[in-house]
Amino acid sequence: MDDIVKQALAKWPNVPDCYGWLGLDARGLWYMRDDRAQAAGAFASGQRGAKGSLLRHDKLIAFIERNYETDPRGRWFFQNGPQRVYVELEATPVVWRLHGSAAAPEMRAHDGRAAQASECLLDEDGRLYLAAAELAANGKRLLGLVHTQDMLLAAEAVEAGAWTPEAVQAADLPARYGYVRSPAADASAAHA
């Protein structure tokens, strides 16, 4: 976490959390969700306009990614100064990019964190996920979707025996790996 963020937290410890305004898609891209986008539907709904506006400012994206963490309940957030901005996830908390060779593939998350795979999973729609050997801040394995552009290397790694996919249902992954796809819906349910 950036020092300036830590200083803001100390100075203003009681700023309310923000829900629904930021989303991470299945390709590791960030979206700002204004009132219109939120009214169009849930981030992962596929409804026209629900994703919002793609963020393109490199320094803003880098700031978000340096301050991207999870809380004990598995809700991922961007610590924006004293305010927690909870992130709507289209798929998983991270999107893995693959590099290297099929025999020894390397994985790096969309936010730059490097990791080693401890599990390889294949869902009912043919999407490939990797769980990191390292634990996330909430004590769970960090699960990420493999970026679509890296599926050739992923397939080669499976064929080379680097990974052996386990069949899973996508709907079971949040509970198994301790993450919340929609903190906004989770917060609404908690207040109902």
N, C-alpha and C positions, 0 to 999 in steps of 0.2 A: 504494500500500500504506500502511496506517495506521502512524503512528510507533510506536505500542505494539506492533505486530506486528514491526516492524524491531528494536525493542529486545529483544523476546523471542527472536528469531532469533539475535541477537548473544550473548545470555546463555546460551541452550541450543541450540547448533548441531547436535547429534546426535540429535534426537528422531526416532524412526522414523516413516515415512510411514504414512498410514491409507488403506485401500482398501475400497470397497464400501459405505461408510456414508452417502454423500450422492449424490443424483441430481438431474438437471435434466431436466424433461420437455419435450415438443414445444410446450408453451404458455408456457415460461419460468418454470415453477413449481418450487420446490425441495422435495425430499423427504428426510426422515431415514429411513435404512434400518437398522433394528435386526437382531438375529440372525434373528428370525422372517421378516422381509422378505427377507433374503439367502437364507435356506433355501428360500423360495418360488420362487426363480429369479432370473435376470438382470433388471436394472432394465427393460430394453427388451423383455423377453420377452412381456409381456401377461398373464403368469400372475397369478391372483388373489392379492393381497397382496404382490406382488414390488416394487411401487413404494415401499411404506413409508408413512410418515405425512407428510402435507402440512404444510410449515412455514407458520405464520401470523403469527409474531411479527415485526412490521415492522422493529424495530431489529436483530434477528438477521439478517434477510434483507438489510438494507442493509449490515451488516458483512460478510457473505459476499460480496456483490456488489462492494464496494470492494476486496476482497482476492482477487478471482477472476482467475487468470492461467493461462498455459500454460507448460509446460516445453519444452526443445528437441526432445523426442520427440513433441510434440503432445498430451500428456496434460494436460487442464485440471484445475486444483486450486483449492481455497480454502486460503489460508495462514492457519491458525488459531493465532496466536501462533507458537511454534516448530515446530508440526506442519503438514505438508502433508496436506490431506485431498483425495484425488483424487476427481473427480466422474464418476459414471456418466451418460452422455448418452443420452437416448432418441432424439435426432435429431442435433443440431448443437451446437457450443459456445455459440451465442447464438440467441435468437429475436428477430427484428426486428419492431418495431411501426412502422407507417407513419402519417404525418401529412401535412398540406399538401394540395396539389392533384395531380390526375393528371398534369398537365404538368410539375410540379416536385415529385415526392414526396420527403419527408424520411424518413429511417430512423433509429431509435434502438433499441439492443439492450435486452433485458430488464433488463440491469444499468445502463442509463442512458447507455452510450457512444453518441455520435452518429457517423455514418459516411456516406460517399457510396458508392453502388453502382458497381462496376466490371463486374460480370457478373450476369446473370439466368439462372437454370436452372430447368427443369421436369422432374421425374422421372416415372417410369413410372406412378406412382399419382396424378399431378396435383398434387403438392406443389411449391410455388414457393420457391426459394432465392435469396438475394442474397449476392454476395461483396463485401466492402468493398474500396474502393480502397486503404485503409490496410493495412499489414501487421500481423499479430499479433506477439507477442514472439518466436515461433519462426521469423519471417521468411516465413511463409505468409500468403496472403490469408485474412481472417477470414470464414468462411462461416456464414450463419445461415438458418434456416427462417423464412418469413414467417408471422406469427401468423394463425391461422384467422379471427379477427375482422377482419383487415385485407385479406382477399382481394378484396373489392369494389374498394377503392382500388387494389390491385395490378393487378387486371384492367383497370381504367380507365387506369392508367399504361401498361400494355402496349398497349392500344388507341390511346392518345395518342402512342405511339412513344417514350416515355421509356425503356422497356426492351424488349429483344427476347430472349425466352426461348430458351435452347439446350437441346435434349433431352439428358438424362443418365440414367444408372442410379444410383439411390440408393446401391447398394453400392460404387460407384466413388468417391464423394465424400470419404470419410475419407483415402484415399491421395492424391487429387488436391489436397486442401486441407490436408493435414498435421495431422489430428486423430485422436485415439483415442476411440472411443465407450465402450469399457469398459477403463479403466486396471486394474481388478481382474483381468480376464481376461488382459490384456497382462502384468501382473506375474506371474501364475501360469504363463503360457507361458514367460516368461523364466527361471523357477526350475525348470522341468521338465527 
